[in-house]
């Protein structure tokens, strides 16, 4: 999708959102409350143990920060954008998008920017930074670069999961609550993948790749992983993106009745 | 000039799941789904020349919207060939989409919480419209649609009619040579309907655009379309001028009389000339056979004190309804 169109879309959304300044306060409060609850839950865990899947408390907080950052991306862009797809497939509203000379996947995915929800991104990164301080860990340049790459890959993987899930709407028309399914699965990304039993770990790494969204970036930042491993994360993200692109194309063909 | 729209033997068959009512039916459908073919459009052929305004008429579910979707590339036909503006719609991609506008009366592209101009600016980016061209086109549309007072209000505060005008403006900024309008006057009051109609015919005159529209309102059709395509149950029943259709279906004409002074005329006397539809002195409406209308009028004028007499076609709605009910099989 062309940057010009993206800029026009987001300018529009920001103008719209600025009318509702109360949303900023609501969003900030919501985030702070969420982080507080998450930390409290974590503290309860750690009263009974000193390690969670071989991670200590502040390492898991770094991961929580990453989780919250990704939540910000999801809430600001994905849920209000592609998250509405199922309803539009049902109502036929998608037709207006398909009649425009734009890449429909790009347009549907990035048409919204709920700017206030980006507070989650800022607060998430701040939380990860604070946890690093408590760990007395100063990341090297290589670790920071690896974190940046792995986090980007994580955003792509999360995006791919949304597209894959939402594309199902083309097959099963009355599935407007698909995003609930995402939320349920994505809850699993709140803890390091090593905390889960083997079978579940396999699922989260290879089938529903949420391990790549939080565990890998957090590990890169705390130095748990070789920085070079971020390249693997990038490859996983590229593969996930390519697969969902294919799925989207197939889904659109089905929508227009080209197949089946 | 070559046709701008060619549809040859176009058919669309949907495969839909059928299920019996009730929980038992739902379970049965889950375990062993049954399918039924729905023939939404069957073997439809027509051509549209550049600059024409053509109306699709038909009851709900007749296949109008399905046809429109195939012409705009949103649906693939099951069989048949389509060419629109030199493209096969579903493979034409962006170059094709730049040449058409699609307005759906029950869907909106305007951003709800912002003034319509924001949506226009978005479309300017989407269609890559140069600054000068944008300013000029917007000025023209604002003028023709009388949008001056509307541009800066949030869309949510606009009336339905104002919103539809803005939808049209948003859809026409890229100057498409071909407009597809699905129920553009749906739900609008009479004044707004007239404004939209006036705009469409003016716009076509200025820019020579071709317009395909579907509508439930006969006034839209009579005011705008030089030609109608009547679709019922997926079949194309009629393709041609509206008056020719009326002449073909309507076997009767209406003679409307205003009687002169004097009270000698009775309903019985009028019944001798034709079927009396209404009689409230001094007004009377008679229905007579189409081919006898002239002769009967002459006899009326000779026999009765007539102050005024006119021969009318029956209301177009009646004609169309009759077409759907009886088909267009034989000439009268």
Boltz contact constraints between the chains, C-beta under 6 A:
constraints:
  - contact:
      token1: [A, 4]
      token2: [B, 125]
      max_distance: 6.0
  - contact:
      token1: [A, 5]
      token2: [B, 125]
      max_distance: 6.0
  - contact:
      token1: [A, 5]
      token2: [B, 126]
      max_distance: 6.0
  - contact:
      token1: [A, 8]
      token2: [B, 122]
      max_distance: 6.0
  - contact:
      token1: [A, 8]
      token2: [B, 125]
      max_distance: 6.0
  - contact:
      token1: [A, 12]
      token2: [B, 111]
      max_distance: 6.0
  - contact:
      token1: [A, 12]
      token2: [B, 118]
      max_distance: 6.0
  - contact:
      token1: [A, 12]
      token2: [B, 122]
      max_distance: 6.0
  - contact:
      token1: [A, 16]
      token2: [B, 113]
      max_distance: 6.0
  - contact:
      token1: [A, 16]
      token2: [B, 114]
      max_distance: 6.0
  - contact:
      token1: [A, 93]
      token2: [B, 107]
      max_distance: 6.0
  - contact:
      token1: [A, 95]
      token2: [B, 74]
      max_distance: 6.0
  - contact:
      token1: [A, 96]
      token2: [B, 107]
      max_distance: 6.0
  - contact:
      token1: [A, 96]
      token2: [B, 109]
      max_distance: 6.0
  - contact:
      token1: [A, 98]
      token2: [B, 74]
      max_distance: 6.0
  - contact:
      token1: [A, 99]
      token2: [B, 72]
      max_distance: 6.0
  - contact:
      token1: [A, 99]
      token2: [B, 102]
      max_distance: 6.0
  - contact:
      token1: [A, 100]
      token2: [B, 126]
      max_distance: 6.0
  - contact:
      token1: [A, 101]
      token2: [B, 94]
      max_distance: 6.0
  - contact:
      token1: [A, 101]
      token2: [B, 97]
      max_distance: 6.0
  - contact:
      token1: [A, 101]
      token2: [B, 98]
      max_distance: 6.0
  - contact:
      token1: [A, 102]
      token2: [B, 126]
      max_distance: 6.0
  - contact:
      token1: [A, 256]
      token2: [B, 75]
      max_distance: 6.0
  - contact:
      token1: [A, 256]
      token2: [B, 76]
      max_distance: 6.0
  - contact:
      token1: [A, 257]
      token2: [B, 75]
      max_distance: 6.0
  - contact:
      token1: [A, 257]
      token2: [B, 76]
      max_distance: 6.0
  - contact:
      token1: [A, 258]
      token2: [B, 76]
      max_distance: 6.0
